[in-house]
Amino acid sequence: MRAMKDGREWRIGTAAEVDWISGHTTAGLSITTAVPPVFDAYATTWRSDDIPAAAYERALVDDLIAHTPEQPWWLGYLDTGAHDIVFPRAPTVSLYWDWRYVLIEAGPEQALTWRSGHMRGDGSLPDLFFPADRSWLVSALWDDAWTCVGGPERLIDALEHDPLANGRRVTPDQDALPPGLTRE
């Protein structure tokens, strides 16, 4: 299936695109609640109060671009019923606790610009995104103020050393809650 936006057609994803995630995460407080335990390294990222949302999101996406060969990205927008999912008439896929996501094949620029209105406040990033080769996954769960990332060591190193991306390395069994943040 395809949908129109910005004067072109975009491919809408199906359960086949997220079958590697669906059923492969574990309930709990660790990063594997959001990201399957298939990556070399993991991190959480979050926007510091003193960093504008656009600067944080651009830094995160730039780090991802720098560690990804050119290819399409899958962008997933969680359908909460109250927030922008970009393609409101598109079919959804089910992930995590039967949460419904609209999944679109696009790229980094669309990840930074398509959404207006975000459940975590300012910003436009999708709730879930990954490249076609599945070399990394970025996932922000419904009620978390931070973002979970799984990927290659060099990507996680870049996030850790980027003051705007504000990455913090975690192990798969470690609590994903970043220091200074609280759970709702």
N, C-alpha and C positions, 0 to 999 in steps of 0.2 A: 504494500500500500504506500501511497505517496500523498503529500500535502503541500500546498502552495504557501510560500512566505518570501518576502523580499524579491518578488518577481521570478522565482524559480521553484522547482519541485524538490522536495526533500523526502528521503526514504524514512518511513515509520518502522521502528523496530518491533520485533516479536519476541516471544519467550525464548526462542533459539539464541538470540543475541545475549541473553543474561542467564542462560542455563548454567554457566560456569560459576555464577554467584548464587543463584537460587538453590537453597537447601545446603549450601556449603559454608554458611556462617553459623556461629554459635551464640545462643542467647547468653547475656551476661554483661560484664563491664569492660571486657578487654576489647582491643581493636578488631578482633575477629568477629565481633558482633556486627560490624559494618563491612569488613573486608575479609574475604576467604583466606585461609592460611596457605597460600600458594606462592607468596612473593619472598624475595631475598631479604627485604627490609620493610619497616613500617614506621610511620610518623603520624603525629597529630599536628594540625596547623590551626591557628586562630588569629583573628584580627585583634591587635592591641587597640585599646581605646584611643591612643594617640595617632593611629594610622587610619587615613580615609579608606573606606571600603573599596573604592576603585583602585587605589594603590596596592592594597593587599591582594585583591583578586588578580590584578595585572601581574604582580610578582609571582604568584602561584602559577598562573598559566604560562608565563614566560619560562619558569623553571621546567615545567612539563614539556613545553615546545623544545627547549634546548636538549632534552633527553629522549626525544621521540622522533624517529624518521617521519617524513611527511606522509600522512595517511589520514583517512577520516577518523573522527571521534564520534562515539555514541554519547549523547546528552540525555540524561534522565531527569524529568521534572515530576516530583512527588505531588500527586493529586490529593490535597488536603480538603478541597472544596472551598477554600478561602484564599488561595494564592495562585498566582499566574503559572500556568503550565504550558504556555506558549501556543500549543495546538489543542484547544479545548475539545475539539470534535474527534480527535485521533483516538484509536483504540489504545488500551493500556496493557502493561505487563505487570505481573505480581512479583514482589520481592519481599524479603524479610518476613514480617508478620502479616502477609497478604495485603501489604500497602500497594497501591496502584501508582504506577509511573507511566508517563508518556515518554517514549524513547525515540529519539530522532538522530539520524546519521547526519552529522554536520562537521564542525571544526572548532578550533580555538576562538576565532573571532565571534562566532555565534554564541559560544559559551559565555563570552564577556558582554554580549549586547542584547540578546533576545529577551531575557526576562525583565519584567518590570514588576516590582513588588515581590518581596522575598520573606519567607516566614522567619528568617533569622535577622530581620531588620534590613538595613541597607545592603545593596549588592545585587548582582544579577546572575551569579553562577548557578548552574544546575545543581540539583541535590546529589546527583550521581553522574560520573562521566569517566570514560576510559577510551583508549585508542582501539582501532580495529584489531591490532595484534595482541591486545589484552596485556601489554607489558606493564601496565600500572592501572590502578583504580583509585578514584577519589570518591568518597561517599560521606555525606553529612546526614545523619539520621534525624528524623522528624523533631525530636526534642533536645538535640544536642546543639550547643553554641560553638562547637569546634568541628573540624573536618578531619576525617581519617584518610590516610593514604597508604597504599601498599605498592611496592615497585622495586626496581633495581637499587642496589646500594648507592650508586652514583647519584641517582635522583634524590634519595633520602638525605644523602650528604649535602646536596645543593640546598634542599629545603631547610636543613639545620643551620646552614651558614648564611642564609638570606634573611636579613633582619626584617624585611617587609613580609615575607612568607611566614616567619615565626614558627618554623618547624621544630618539633621535639621528637626525637627517636623513641620508639617504644618497642618492646618485645611482644610477640603474639599473645602471651599470657598476662601481660601487664595491664593494669587499669588504664584506659585511654584518656581519662579525665586530665586535662592539662593543669599544671599548678596555677592556683589563683582563681580557677573557675569552679563553679558549683553546679550540681545537677538540679534540675527543676523539681 
